[in-house]
Amino acid sequence: YYPYPSAGTAGNDATAKPFLAKRGLLMVLTHFKRRHLILELLTLVALISFALFLAFQWQTIIEPLPTHFGFDGQPDAWGDKSSLLVSLVIVVVIYILLLVVEFFPRIWNFPVAVNEQNRENLTTMALDMFVLLKLVIVVAFGLIDYWTITARALPIWFLPLFLVILFGGVGFFVWRMVHYNSQLAKNNSDSKTN
């Protein structure tokens, strides 16, 4: 089931607005809240800080650098400083991909059926999740490169904390969507019996 109107119109009505008025950039921007903007700006600041830190430290970086860390946080592979550029490119690509996906709600998968009643809230929850994922990923990559440049081992708590925040965050938003939908269904059944 596609939660958003198909290409061409915003529904079956011949007078409906063009498709992009209901999905894509305009639809997403209508659901963008102040918290989304704040988190998006924090993510951009983190991404720019990551790139600037790398640029300012480039001449002072001592090689070889750790290029991989084991589960215990200790480096287990070494390489040259170009690996830092690869890391920066990876995080920028992930950020851009998640940003682009935000503007195509038609391809989003929801854990519940989407209808006119729940579409707005589910879209807002999905945007919450996307913005949080971008921030967590950018900060994690930035911290890893910081510890790499400063020749420090990753703290033992870093990987478990990162995984808990990343997957726990996704799990939380899935739970929120399912819980919201079940509450909506319960409220609808209660109103029909009254």
Secondary structure as the mmCIF struct_conf table of DSSP 4:
data_model
#
loop_
_struct_conf.conf_type_id
_struct_conf.id
_struct_conf.beg_label_comp_id
_struct_conf.beg_label_asym_id
_struct_conf.beg_label_seq_id
_struct_conf.end_label_comp_id
_struct_conf.end_label_asym_id
_struct_conf.end_label_seq_id
BEND BEND1 PRO A 3 TYR A 4
HELX_LH_PP_P HELX_LH_PP_P1 PRO A 5 SER A 6
TURN_TY1_P TURN_TY1_P1 ALA A 7 GLY A 8
STRN STRN1 THR A 9 THR A 9
BEND BEND2 ALA A 10 ASN A 12
TURN_TY1_P TURN_TY1_P2 ALA A 14 THR A 15
HELX_LH_PP_P HELX_LH_PP_P2 ALA A 16 LYS A 17
STRN STRN2 PRO A 18 PRO A 18
HELX_RH_3T_P HELX_RH_3T_P1 PHE A 19 ALA A 21
TURN_TY1_P TURN_TY1_P3 LYS A 22 LYS A 22
BEND BEND3 ARG A 23 ARG A 23
HELX_RH_AL_P HELX_RH_AL_P1 GLY A 24 HIS A 31
HELX_RH_AL_P HELX_RH_AL_P2 ARG A 34 GLN A 57
HELX_RH_3T_P HELX_RH_3T_P2 TRP A 58 THR A 60
HELX_LH_PP_P HELX_LH_PP_P3 ILE A 61 ILE A 62
BEND BEND4 GLU A 63 PRO A 64
STRN STRN3 LEU A 65 PHE A 69
TURN_TY1_P TURN_TY1_P4 PHE A 71 ASP A 72
BEND BEND5 GLY A 73 GLY A 73
STRN STRN4 PRO A 75 GLY A 79
TURN_TY1_P TURN_TY1_P5 LYS A 81 LYS A 81
HELX_RH_AL_P HELX_RH_AL_P3 SER A 82 GLU A 102
TURN_TY1_P TURN_TY1_P6 PHE A 103 PHE A 103
HELX_RH_3T_P HELX_RH_3T_P3 PRO A 105 ILE A 107
BEND BEND6 PRO A 111 VAL A 112
TURN_TY1_P TURN_TY1_P7 GLU A 116 ASN A 118
HELX_RH_AL_P HELX_RH_AL_P4 ARG A 119 ILE A 149
TURN_TY1_P TURN_TY1_P8 THR A 150 ALA A 151
HELX_LH_PP_P HELX_LH_PP_P4 ALA A 153 PRO A 155
TURN_TY1_P TURN_TY1_P9 ILE A 156 TRP A 157
HELX_RH_AL_P HELX_RH_AL_P5 PHE A 158 THR A 193
#
